Every structure is written in C-alpha cells, then in structure tokens.
Amino acid sequence: MFDSGVFAAFGAVLTIIILIATGFSLSKFGKITPEISGFISWIVINVSLPCLMTVTILTSFDRSDLASIPRAVAAPALSIVLGYFAGFAVAKISKPASGRLGQTIVQTAQNNTIFMGLPVNIAMLGEVSVPYVLYYYIANTVFFWSLGVYLISEKKSKRGKNILSIFVTPPMFGIYIGAVCFVLGLNLPKFAMDSLRYLGNLTTPLSMIFIGHVLCRSGIKNLKIDKDVVVGLFSRFVIGPSIAICIYYFMGISGMMRDVFIVQSFMPVMANATIVADRYGTDSRYAAVMVSLSTIVALALLPLVRILFIG
C-alpha cells in the first residue's frame, strides 16, 4: 500500500513544515515586525514572483513543444474554469465569513502546483512526469494571478474596480515577458537569467516563512476548525478533484498525462493565497490555516490517490 513513491513524497511536506516553523519561530521571538511582514508580501508579489514566472517559462520548455502546449494546457484549464463555477456555488451556499468569500471560490479550483505538486509527482511517478506538471502549472498560474487575485482581494483595492486589471498584476507581467521571449526565440544573457533565477528562488521560502508568521500572529490557540475551514477542505479535496477527474476522462486524457493531472488536482491550497490575502486586507489568518491543514490532508490522501486513480 505505501510504496517508495508515497514515502518519498513526505519529503515535500516536511520541507513545508520546516519553512513554516521557521517563520513561526522568527515571529515568536519578535524578529518579524509588521514592517518586515509587509515587506515580505510586497517583494514576493512585485519582485520574486514575476522573476519566477519569466525564468520558469524560459527554462522549462523547448520551442519544439510549442505546437503541443495549447492542447496539453486545455484539460487543466477547463477543470480550473469549472472549478471556479463550483466554487461560486459553494460560496453561495456556505456563506463564508467576511474576507473569506474569494478564497472559498479560488481554493475549490486551484492548488499548490509546483512547490508541493512537482516533488510529489516526481516521487510517485518519476522524472518523466515533469513536463506534464509544467503544463498544469501554466494553466494554474495564469488563472491564479489574474482571476484568483481579483477574487481574493474582494475588490478592496483600486485595481479590483476594473475587471481588466486582473491581467496587469506584476506576476502576469512576468508571464508575458517569458511568453514573448519564448515564442520569439529570444535568449536572455546569462547574467540576466541568473539574476531572474536568484530572485525567483526567493518566492517559496519567503511565502512559507510568511505563513508561519501569520499563524504565530493569530495565535495557535485561536485557530479553530470552523465551518469555513471544513467547507474549504471539502471543496479542495472532493469537489475540485471530482470535477478534474471527470474532465480528464471525458476528454480522453490517458497515460502519464492523466496520472499527473489527477495527482495535481489533489494538491493543497496555494501557499501564495496567504500573501495575496494579507496584501489586499482580506482574511490572511484563514488563508494560513487552509494552507497548513490542506498540506497535511494532501499528504494523508496520497496513498489513497495512488491506489484508486494511478494506473
């Protein structure tokens, strides 16, 4: 039942726990002040993430893949779109607390594709799974940093007043730059790529440290598994994956691509949801709780996913 792939996947979760614990400890000892936490969220969204988007596109694909990318991205994109519709229905029925509406919708449709999804897929399915993880990553990233950010912000900024503004967030500009360079076959000089890579590598550790800070700031004793948390976990691990699996079978997706996409659909809430919620003044504590709990639940579900869905 528990093969080496499942055991190896635990490493991804342990890494997350260590980074979150680091942020919690730093905050506990007063090293992360409100000014520092504000700087962390700002630099992740405005600097490191755009760099990560650009360098990922330029280093993860070959121009020979250009013709096959749209078809490969279509399946996860469709499942995400339907996931958003389902998320709206869930939010309408459950009536989440103030500051949680957008998060309830987004976490139904989207998940932690790279930091959790990539190592888990490599551990369970091998290195051959990497290209398919990246196809999923394209769809997941574009939707989260456009529509996802718009919904999580709940129109609490000037940008939220204009629906077109969802396409002009800093991470989206990173995607545009990477896409243009990729399509035109432009090769950035080594110093530029190295700079983008170093800055992009700040994204994951800073995001996890920030989650630990939010958990500490909220107080562990005050973190309750309330209705919104239960609904969030149900929508993330039951509704979202159910939609995805139906779409993949309906579209005739098979083999390694299907296996990877299914594993991805069971990944936890995106870690950057906490950063976005804090940046736009919605419920970042709820986001931090959902990221933490959903990571644990995803780990517990891996053996079952392996048995039921992986060929």
TAFEN-V641842 format. One record per helix or strand of 3 or more residues. SS is the DSSP state (@ for helix, = for strand). FROM is the first residue (numbers start at 0). LEN is the number of residues. If there is no record, write none. Layout:
# TAFEN-V641842
ss,from,len
SS,FROM,LEN
SS,FROM,LEN
This chain:
# TAFEN-V641842
ss,from,len
@,3,25
@,33,27
@,62,32
@,100,9
@,116,9
@,126,27
@,157,4
@,162,5
@,169,15
@,189,11
@,201,17
@,219,3
@,226,24
@,254,11
@,271,8
@,283,26
